[in-house]
C-alpha cells in the first residue's frame, strides 16, 4: 500500500507539540536551543525534546528538529555532541541548511534522517537528485516553485519531497535575507530575524515623501494557503505537507491541523474534493488568527494582490474563548479554562481531537465555588459550564462569528 502523505506541523513549545499531535499531525518540527533559526520561539531544551519524542511516539507521530542555521566558524562548537544526543533520544530527522551540519549528522548520528532545508532553494529534480547522491533523506522544495514544477520534479526523482502548504512567506528568496542583519545586527540566517520586511516604512524619492503618513509601506506578503492543491500534491506522490508557524498559538495550530487532517483524509477516501467541500474547509481555515492569505507561487508569479503593503499584523481576535479540561457525560458539565471574555447562553462551537466543528448553546456558567457567573472574563480561570453536546478533554471552544472570507482566494 502506498504510504500516506505526512502532515507536518510546527511546534514552538511542548504545549503546542502535544496539541499538534492530538489534533492529527503525523510529525512535528521544532527548534532546539542551539543551531536553530527562530531564536524568538520558545525553543526546546534536550529534556523537552526527549519528552516531546516520547509523547509523539506514543501517538504514532515523529519529531523533526531544525538544525538549520548557517553557522560561522565560532558557531560549530558542540555540534557533534548535539546531533548525537538528538539521535540518542529518538528524534526522527533534522532539517539542515549547511552541508557541514548535514555531513556531521551522517558521520556521527547516522540514524537521524537529514532533510535539506528550503533555504537551499531546491527548485528542480536535478537539485533533489544531487542531495540524494550526498546521502540526504528528503528535500524541502523552495517556496518559489509552482504546482506544475512540483509535479514535474516529483516525476524525475525518487527522493522524498516536502512542500509548504500554509503559513508565512519570506519576502526574500527562500529565506536568504540580509535585511534584518543590515538594519538591526540580527542575522536572519543564524537565528535572529527581526522581520524587518514587516515593519512600516515611509517612502521617499530623493527628499520628497511619496507616501502619506497615514499610508505607510511594508514589504510583507500575505500568508500562504494552498489547501486547493492538496489532491494534486497527494496524487503527485509528495512525501510531506508542511505548515509554517512555530511562533503561532496553540489555537492557531489546532485549527489548522484539525482542518488539514480532515481535508487530507477526505481526499484519500474520495480521491478528490468538491468545490462545495473546499468552501467549507476555507471557512474553517479562516477561523485561525492570521494574516490574510493567498496562494503564493502555486499558480506562478504572485500578483500585487498577494502583498499586504500597508497591513502586516496578524488578525488576532477574541473568538477563542475556552479550553476543555474535562467533561462529564453524566451531568453534561464541562470543566473549562477561560481564554477570552464570554457570557452564558451564547452560541458557540466546539472542535477537538475527535470532534469536528459542532455548534451549541451554552447553558449556565459557574465558578469553582458553584456560584453562577454573569460573564467569564478572567483568562486561565477554571469554570464549569452546562453544555448540551458531548465534549472531550483538549477540545477548544470559540464564539460563532460571521467572517468576511474574501481574503481566502
One Martini backbone bead per residue (centre of mass of N, CA, C, O) as a GRO file, in nm:
protein
  409
    1UNK     BB    1   0.096   0.036   0.021
    2UNK     BB    2   0.074   0.356   0.001
    3UNK     BB    3   0.206   0.614   0.148
    4UNK     BB    4   0.103   0.850   0.345
    5UNK     BB    5   0.083   1.162   0.379
    6UNK     BB    6   0.242   1.414   0.551
    7UNK     BB    7   0.167   1.600   0.847
    8UNK     BB    8   0.342   1.907   0.920
    9UNK     BB    9   0.412   2.060   1.232
   10UNK     BB   10   0.443   2.314   1.441
   11UNK     BB   11   0.666   2.376   1.744
   12UNK     BB   12   0.727   2.603   2.012
   13UNK     BB   13   0.626   2.387   2.227
   14UNK     BB   14   0.495   2.141   2.415
   15UNK     BB   15   0.202   2.223   2.393
   16UNK     BB   16   0.199   2.241   2.076
   17UNK     BB   17   0.290   1.959   2.021
   18UNK     BB   18   0.048   1.812   2.153
   19UNK     BB   19  -0.172   1.945   1.987
   20UNK     BB   20  -0.079   1.857   1.707
   21UNK     BB   21  -0.100   1.553   1.762
   22UNK     BB   22  -0.398   1.537   1.865
   23UNK     BB   23  -0.505   1.687   1.580
   24UNK     BB   24  -0.317   1.506   1.341
   25UNK     BB   25  -0.022   1.491   1.333
   26UNK     BB   26   0.256   1.307   1.205
   27UNK     BB   27   0.443   1.563   1.251
   28UNK     BB   28   0.706   1.754   1.406
   29UNK     BB   29   0.863   2.078   1.434
   30UNK     BB   30   1.170   2.197   1.595
   31UNK     BB   31   1.362   2.394   1.824
   32UNK     BB   32   1.648   2.437   1.964
   33UNK     BB   33   1.894   2.610   2.145
   34UNK     BB   34   2.058   2.508   1.893
   35UNK     BB   35   2.109   2.566   1.552
   36UNK     BB   36   1.859   2.773   1.520
   37UNK     BB   37   1.607   2.921   1.414
   38UNK     BB   38   1.398   3.112   1.582
   39UNK     BB   39   1.488   3.259   1.867
   40UNK     BB   40   1.184   3.357   1.967
   41UNK     BB   41   1.120   3.095   2.024
   42UNK     BB   42   1.033   2.831   2.249
   43UNK     BB   43   1.280   2.661   2.279
   44UNK     BB   44   1.428   2.347   2.318
   45UNK     BB   45   1.530   2.127   2.522
   46UNK     BB   46   1.641   1.817   2.552
   47UNK     BB   47   1.420   1.736   2.754
   48UNK     BB   48   1.183   1.834   2.579
   49UNK     BB   49   1.239   1.661   2.334
   50UNK     BB   50   1.214   1.389   2.477
   51UNK     BB   51   0.918   1.432   2.562
   52UNK     BB   52   0.809   1.477   2.274
   53UNK     BB   53   0.890   1.201   2.160
   54UNK     BB   54   0.727   1.029   2.356
   55UNK     BB   55   0.450   1.146   2.283
   56UNK     BB   56   0.453   1.103   1.978
   57UNK     BB   57   0.504   0.794   1.977
   58UNK     BB   58   0.238   0.725   2.139
   59UNK     BB   59   0.080   0.862   1.860
   60UNK     BB   60   0.244   0.798   1.585
   61UNK     BB   61   0.476   1.016   1.587
   62UNK     BB   62   0.711   1.269   1.486
   63UNK     BB   63   1.045   1.424   1.520
   64UNK     BB   64   1.172   1.736   1.412
   65UNK     BB   65   1.487   1.914   1.385
   66UNK     BB   66   1.617   2.227   1.374
   67UNK     BB   67   1.948   2.269   1.195
   68UNK     BB   68   1.937   2.573   1.008
   69UNK     BB   69   2.180   2.716   1.035
   70UNK     BB   70   2.451   2.934   0.926
   71UNK     BB   71   2.755   2.866   1.020
   72UNK     BB   72   3.011   2.976   1.181
   73UNK     BB   73   3.293   2.890   1.327
   74UNK     BB   74   3.182   2.969   1.626
   75UNK     BB   75   2.906   2.775   1.593
   76UNK     BB   76   3.031   2.458   1.613
   77UNK     BB   77   3.023   2.411   1.898
   78UNK     BB   78   2.875   2.096   1.982
   79UNK     BB   79   2.747   1.953   1.734
   80UNK     BB   80   2.808   1.653   1.759
   81UNK     BB   81   2.676   1.613   2.042
   82UNK     BB   82   2.392   1.711   1.964
   83UNK     BB   83   2.330   1.498   1.743
   84UNK     BB   84   2.372   1.248   1.924
   85UNK     BB   85   2.143   1.324   2.122
   86UNK     BB   86   1.909   1.320   1.922
   87UNK     BB   87   1.943   1.022   1.853
   88UNK     BB   88   1.916   0.901   2.141
   89UNK     BB   89   1.605   1.026   2.189
   90UNK     BB   90   1.448   0.974   1.889
   91UNK     BB   91   1.487   1.138   1.657
   92UNK     BB   92   1.415   1.135   1.317
   93UNK     BB   93   1.496   1.444   1.226
   94UNK     BB   94   1.672   1.681   1.037
   95UNK     BB   95   1.697   2.032   0.952
   96UNK     BB   96   1.919   2.145   0.690
   97UNK     BB   97   2.155   2.394   0.534
   98UNK     BB   98   2.433   2.280   0.611
   99UNK     BB   99   2.674   2.068   0.502
  100UNK     BB  100   2.819   2.038   0.769
  101UNK     BB  101   2.574   1.929   0.927
  102UNK     BB  102   2.498   1.696   0.745
  103UNK     BB  103   2.775   1.538   0.761
  104UNK     BB  104   2.784   1.514   1.066
  105UNK     BB  105   2.531   1.343   1.095
  106UNK     BB  106   2.619   1.103   0.913
  107UNK     BB  107   2.870   1.034   1.096
  108UNK     BB  108   2.747   1.064   1.417
  109UNK     BB  109   2.408   1.030   1.328
  110UNK     BB  110   2.284   0.790   1.123
  111UNK     BB  111   1.974   0.766   1.225
  112UNK     BB  112   1.935   1.033   1.109
  113UNK     BB  113   1.756   1.220   0.928
  114UNK     BB  114   1.811   1.431   0.633
  115UNK     BB  115   1.681   1.755   0.569
  116UNK     BB  116   1.655   1.981   0.319
  117UNK     BB  117   1.629   2.296   0.320
  118UNK     BB  118   1.465   2.564   0.173
  119UNK     BB  119   1.732   2.747   0.168
  120UNK     BB  120   1.839   2.588  -0.100
  121UNK     BB  121   1.649   2.625  -0.344
  122UNK     BB  122   1.490   2.377  -0.448
  123UNK     BB  123   1.359   2.353  -0.808
  124UNK     BB  124   1.457   2.051  -0.887
  125UNK     BB  125   1.557   1.730  -0.967
  126UNK     BB  126   1.864   1.773  -0.974
  127UNK     BB  127   1.887   1.876  -0.685
  128UNK     BB  128   1.761   1.631  -0.547
  129UNK     BB  129   1.969   1.422  -0.662
  130UNK     BB  130   2.216   1.543  -0.534
  131UNK     BB  131   2.128   1.495  -0.236
  132UNK     BB  132   2.108   1.192  -0.263
  133UNK     BB  133   2.412   1.143  -0.329
  134UNK     BB  134   2.479   1.269  -0.030
  135UNK     BB  135   2.250   1.111   0.164
  136UNK     BB  136   1.980   1.232   0.160
  137UNK     BB  137   1.623   1.193   0.264
  138UNK     BB  138   1.523   1.499   0.206
  139UNK     BB  139   1.337   1.761   0.025
  140UNK     BB  140   1.282   2.105   0.056
  141UNK     BB  141   1.114   2.302  -0.122
  142UNK     BB  142   1.077   2.578  -0.260
  143UNK     BB  143   0.838   2.843  -0.244
  144UNK     BB  144   0.890   2.928  -0.567
  145UNK     BB  145   0.723   2.700  -0.671
  146UNK     BB  146   0.516   2.542  -0.869
  147UNK     BB  147   0.298   2.300  -0.920
  148UNK     BB  148   0.421   2.195  -1.186
  149UNK     BB  149   0.712   2.176  -1.074
  150UNK     BB  150   0.653   1.975  -0.854
  151UNK     BB  151   0.547   1.748  -1.039
  152UNK     BB  152   0.801   1.727  -1.219
  153UNK     BB  153   1.002   1.662  -0.998
  154UNK     BB  154   0.860   1.398  -0.897
  155UNK     BB  155   0.908   1.239  -1.172
  156UNK     BB  156   1.258   1.282  -1.146
  157UNK     BB  157   1.238   1.160  -0.848
  158UNK     BB  158   1.294   0.952  -0.535
  159UNK     BB  159   1.305   1.172  -0.347
  160UNK     BB  160   1.169   1.301  -0.090
  161UNK     BB  161   0.909   1.550  -0.071
  162UNK     BB  162   0.869   1.887   0.051
  163UNK     BB  163   0.588   2.113   0.120
  164UNK     BB  164   0.437   2.410   0.135
  165UNK     BB  165   0.085   2.514   0.254
  166UNK     BB  166   0.137   2.705   0.520
  167UNK     BB  167   0.203   3.047   0.583
  168UNK     BB  168   0.469   3.223   0.594
  169UNK     BB  169   0.632   3.461   0.384
  170UNK     BB  170   0.920   3.541   0.235
  171UNK     BB  171   1.059   3.817   0.071
  172UNK     BB  172   1.285   3.627   0.032
  173UNK     BB  173   1.468   3.392  -0.108
  174UNK     BB  174   1.433   3.128   0.091
  175UNK     BB  175   1.530   3.319   0.346
  176UNK     BB  176   1.771   3.489   0.210
  177UNK     BB  177   1.849   3.735   0.442
  178UNK     BB  178   1.993   4.087   0.521
  179UNK     BB  179   1.808   4.302   0.648
  180UNK     BB  180   1.828   4.252   0.953
  181UNK     BB  181   2.136   4.277   0.973
  182UNK     BB  182   2.156   4.568   0.860
  183UNK     BB  183   1.937   4.709   1.073
  184UNK     BB  184   2.015   4.524   1.366
  185UNK     BB  185   2.235   4.274   1.377
  186UNK     BB  186   2.032   4.040   1.296
  187UNK     BB  187   2.072   3.714   1.193
  188UNK     BB  188   1.863   3.523   0.998
  189UNK     BB  189   2.087   3.274   0.951
  190UNK     BB  190   2.127   3.267   1.300
  191UNK     BB  191   1.830   3.335   1.455
  192UNK     BB  192   1.757   3.684   1.428
  193UNK     BB  193   1.498   3.773   1.304
  194UNK     BB  194   1.316   4.100   1.277
  195UNK     BB  195   1.113   4.144   1.046
  196UNK     BB  196   1.165   4.404   0.858
  197UNK     BB  197   0.944   4.365   0.629
  198UNK     BB  198   0.699   4.432   0.851
  199UNK     BB  199   0.754   4.702   0.859
  200UNK     BB  200   0.705   5.052   0.864
  201UNK     BB  201   0.733   5.283   0.588
  202UNK     BB  202   0.886   5.554   0.444
  203UNK     BB  203   0.860   5.710   0.128
  204UNK     BB  204   1.124   5.822  -0.097
  205UNK     BB  205   1.213   6.082  -0.339
  206UNK     BB  206   1.462   6.173  -0.219
  207UNK     BB  207   1.297   6.442  -0.041
  208UNK     BB  208   1.019   6.308  -0.130
  209UNK     BB  209   0.726   6.220  -0.028
  210UNK     BB  210   0.517   5.929  -0.150
  211UNK     BB  211   0.383   5.899   0.137
  212UNK     BB  212   0.162   5.895   0.363
  213UNK     BB  213   0.150   5.873   0.703
  214UNK     BB  214  -0.119   5.683   0.677
  215UNK     BB  215   0.060   5.519   0.429
  216UNK     BB  216   0.239   5.290   0.503
  217UNK     BB  217   0.514   5.068   0.423
  218UNK     BB  218   0.546   4.722   0.323
  219UNK     BB  219   0.702   4.386   0.242
  220UNK     BB  220   0.453   4.218   0.289
  221UNK     BB  221   0.299   3.909   0.276
  222UNK     BB  222   0.087   3.688   0.237
  223UNK     BB  223  -0.023   3.406   0.331
  224UNK     BB  224  -0.020   3.076   0.289
  225UNK     BB  225  -0.286   2.883   0.094
  226UNK     BB  226  -0.298   2.531  -0.043
  227UNK     BB  227  -0.561   2.349  -0.026
  228UNK     BB  228  -0.650   2.312  -0.330
  229UNK     BB  229  -0.370   2.120  -0.389
  230UNK     BB  230  -0.376   1.852  -0.234
  231UNK     BB  231  -0.462   1.635  -0.441
  232UNK     BB  232  -0.215   1.681  -0.636
  233UNK     BB  233   0.007   1.622  -0.426
  234UNK     BB  234  -0.076   1.336  -0.369
  235UNK     BB  235  -0.070   1.228  -0.670
  236UNK     BB  236   0.247   1.311  -0.697
  237UNK     BB  237   0.403   1.195  -0.424
  238UNK     BB  238   0.426   1.356  -0.186
  239UNK     BB  239   0.551   1.330   0.145
  240UNK     BB  240   0.510   1.644   0.255
  241UNK     BB  241   0.312   1.872   0.458
  242UNK     BB  242   0.381   2.213   0.540
  243UNK     BB  243   0.368   2.413   0.836
  244UNK     BB  244   0.389   2.730   0.936
  245UNK     BB  245   0.444   2.834   1.298
  246UNK     BB  246   0.627   2.842   1.582
  247UNK     BB  247   0.478   3.132   1.691
  248UNK     BB  248   0.211   3.015   1.729
  249UNK     BB  249  -0.077   2.921   1.853
  250UNK     BB  250  -0.262   2.663   1.968
  251UNK     BB  251  -0.519   2.743   1.817
  252UNK     BB  252  -0.397   2.764   1.538
  253UNK     BB  253  -0.291   2.476   1.522
  254UNK     BB  254  -0.558   2.327   1.569
  255UNK     BB  255  -0.717   2.443   1.332
  256UNK     BB  256  -0.527   2.350   1.101
  257UNK     BB  257  -0.482   2.050   1.161
  258UNK     BB  258  -0.773   1.958   1.165
  259UNK     BB  259  -0.843   2.053   0.876
  260UNK     BB  260  -0.619   1.902   0.718
  261UNK     BB  261  -0.691   1.621   0.816
  262UNK     BB  262  -0.973   1.612   0.688
  263UNK     BB  263  -0.888   1.672   0.397
  264UNK     BB  264  -0.691   1.441   0.349
  265UNK     BB  265  -0.886   1.208   0.422
  266UNK     BB  266  -1.095   1.277   0.199
  267UNK     BB  267  -0.913   1.233  -0.043
  268UNK     BB  268  -0.853   0.933   0.018
  269UNK     BB  269  -1.155   0.845   0.010
  270UNK     BB  270  -1.245   1.009  -0.283
  271UNK     BB  271  -0.984   1.142  -0.462
  272UNK     BB  272  -1.135   1.415  -0.397
  273UNK     BB  273  -1.280   1.758  -0.417
  274UNK     BB  274  -1.520   1.970  -0.373
  275UNK     BB  275  -1.612   2.295  -0.384
  276UNK     BB  276  -1.799   2.289  -0.142
  277UNK     BB  277  -1.591   2.163   0.054
  278UNK     BB  278  -1.375   2.377   0.024
  279UNK     BB  279  -1.542   2.606   0.150
  280UNK     BB  280  -1.555   2.478   0.427
  281UNK     BB  281  -1.250   2.479   0.475
  282UNK     BB  282  -1.201   2.782   0.441
  283UNK     BB  283  -1.375   2.859   0.684
  284UNK     BB  284  -1.200   2.716   0.892
  285UNK     BB  285  -0.933   2.866   0.838
  286UNK     BB  286  -1.052   3.159   0.907
  287UNK     BB  287  -1.044   3.094   1.235
  288UNK     BB  288  -0.766   3.170   1.232
  289UNK     BB  289  -0.517   3.352   1.348
  290UNK     BB  290  -0.446   3.590   1.082
  291UNK     BB  291  -0.344   3.659   0.796
  292UNK     BB  292  -0.391   3.700   0.501
  293UNK     BB  293  -0.445   3.505   0.201
  294UNK     BB  294  -0.265   3.301  -0.042
  295UNK     BB  295  -0.093   3.108  -0.319
  296UNK     BB  296   0.160   3.216  -0.398
  297UNK     BB  297   0.340   3.011  -0.647
  298UNK     BB  298   0.139   2.791  -0.763
  299UNK     BB  299   0.050   2.989  -1.034
  300UNK     BB  300   0.297   3.176  -0.995
  301UNK     BB  301   0.344   3.486  -1.000
  302UNK     BB  302   0.266   3.703  -0.783
  303UNK     BB  303   0.043   3.930  -0.715
  304UNK     BB  304  -0.027   4.227  -0.569
  305UNK     BB  305  -0.264   4.087  -0.397
  306UNK     BB  306  -0.034   3.916  -0.220
  307UNK     BB  307   0.003   4.179  -0.076
  308UNK     BB  308   0.006   4.416   0.205
  309UNK     BB  309   0.195   4.655   0.271
  310UNK     BB  310   0.024   4.836   0.512
  311UNK     BB  311  -0.033   4.533   0.617
  312UNK     BB  312   0.117   4.311   0.896
  313UNK     BB  313  -0.090   4.195   1.087
  314UNK     BB  314  -0.240   3.984   1.278
  315UNK     BB  315  -0.575   3.855   1.332
  316UNK     BB  316  -0.660   3.914   1.634
  317UNK     BB  317  -0.894   3.752   1.838
  318UNK     BB  318  -1.195   3.659   2.062
  319UNK     BB  319  -1.315   3.365   1.978
  320UNK     BB  320  -1.134   3.225   2.176
  321UNK     BB  321  -1.268   3.104   2.501
  322UNK     BB  322  -1.204   2.777   2.546
  323UNK     BB  323  -1.072   2.506   2.744
  324UNK     BB  324  -1.087   2.159   2.776
  325UNK     BB  325  -1.040   1.961   3.072
  326UNK     BB  326  -1.345   1.845   3.104
  327UNK     BB  327  -1.610   1.575   3.095
  328UNK     BB  328  -1.956   1.499   3.173
  329UNK     BB  329  -2.197   1.285   3.068
  330UNK     BB  330  -2.393   1.278   3.308
  331UNK     BB  331  -2.410   1.615   3.353
  332UNK     BB  332  -2.307   1.807   3.116
  333UNK     BB  333  -2.019   1.904   3.227
  334UNK     BB  334  -1.772   2.152   3.177
  335UNK     BB  335  -1.429   2.198   3.208
  336UNK     BB  336  -1.286   2.527   3.203
  337UNK     BB  337  -1.058   2.747   3.028
  338UNK     BB  338  -1.015   3.069   3.007
  339UNK     BB  339  -0.945   3.304   2.723
  340UNK     BB  340  -1.219   3.469   2.673
  341UNK     BB  341  -1.477   3.665   2.669
  342UNK     BB  342  -1.795   3.540   2.816
  343UNK     BB  343  -2.131   3.428   2.809
  344UNK     BB  344  -2.408   3.301   2.877
  345UNK     BB  345  -2.619   3.183   2.625
  346UNK     BB  346  -2.437   3.131   2.382
  347UNK     BB  347  -2.308   3.088   2.076
  348UNK     BB  348  -2.115   2.799   1.983
  349UNK     BB  349  -1.802   2.609   1.920
  350UNK     BB  350  -1.668   2.278   1.886
  351UNK     BB  351  -1.328   2.139   1.886
  352UNK     BB  352  -1.128   1.834   1.830
  353UNK     BB  353  -0.955   1.548   1.799
  354UNK     BB  354  -1.273   1.404   1.746
  355UNK     BB  355  -1.409   1.689   1.684
  356UNK     BB  356  -1.621   1.838   1.484
  357UNK     BB  357  -1.765   2.109   1.419
  358UNK     BB  358  -1.991   2.224   1.690
  359UNK     BB  359  -2.288   2.352   1.765
  360UNK     BB  360  -2.397   2.561   2.054
  361UNK     BB  361  -2.552   2.624   2.373
  362UNK     BB  362  -2.506   2.778   2.644
  363UNK     BB  363  -2.534   2.766   2.963
  364UNK     BB  364  -2.447   2.782   3.261
  365UNK     BB  365  -2.219   2.948   3.480
  366UNK     BB  366  -1.940   2.844   3.701
  367UNK     BB  367  -1.762   2.851   3.965
  368UNK     BB  368  -1.574   2.674   4.201
  369UNK     BB  369  -1.822   2.747   4.420
  370UNK     BB  370  -2.106   2.751   4.243
  371UNK     BB  371  -2.135   3.025   4.112
  372UNK     BB  372  -2.292   3.228   3.925
  373UNK     BB  373  -2.226   3.371   3.598
  374UNK     BB  374  -2.230   3.657   3.388
  375UNK     BB  375  -1.910   3.631   3.335
  376UNK     BB  376  -1.619   3.539   3.147
  377UNK     BB  377  -1.292   3.726   3.213
  378UNK     BB  378  -1.060   3.531   3.326
  379UNK     BB  379  -0.776   3.427   3.244
  380UNK     BB  380  -0.744   3.079   3.333
  381UNK     BB  381  -1.005   3.026   3.449
  382UNK     BB  382  -1.191   2.793   3.631
  383UNK     BB  383  -1.487   2.645   3.497
  384UNK     BB  384  -1.844   2.581   3.463
  385UNK     BB  385  -2.051   2.410   3.207
  386UNK     BB  386  -2.345   2.389   3.046
  387UNK     BB  387  -2.390   2.128   2.796
  388UNK     BB  388  -2.557   1.967   2.503
  389UNK     BB  389  -2.274   1.841   2.414
  390UNK     BB  390  -2.022   1.662   2.345
  391UNK     BB  391  -1.699   1.632   2.488
  392UNK     BB  392  -1.335   1.694   2.529
  393UNK     BB  393  -1.035   1.671   2.599
  394UNK     BB  394  -0.867   1.941   2.435
  395UNK     BB  395  -1.076   2.114   2.353
  396UNK     BB  396  -1.231   2.388   2.164
  397UNK     BB  397  -1.378   2.719   2.209
  398UNK     BB  398  -1.597   2.925   2.007
  399UNK     BB  399  -1.728   3.171   1.863
  400UNK     BB  400  -1.981   3.277   1.656
  401UNK     BB  401  -1.881   3.401   1.340
  402UNK     BB  402  -1.896   3.657   1.099
  403UNK     BB  403  -1.702   3.624   0.803
  404UNK     BB  404  -1.475   3.762   0.583
  405UNK     BB  405  -1.347   3.560   0.291
  406UNK     BB  406  -1.190   3.733   0.063
  407UNK     BB  407  -0.884   3.636   0.146
  408UNK     BB  408  -0.857   3.342   0.046
  409UNK     BB  409  -0.897   3.395  -0.307
   0.00000   0.00000   0.00000
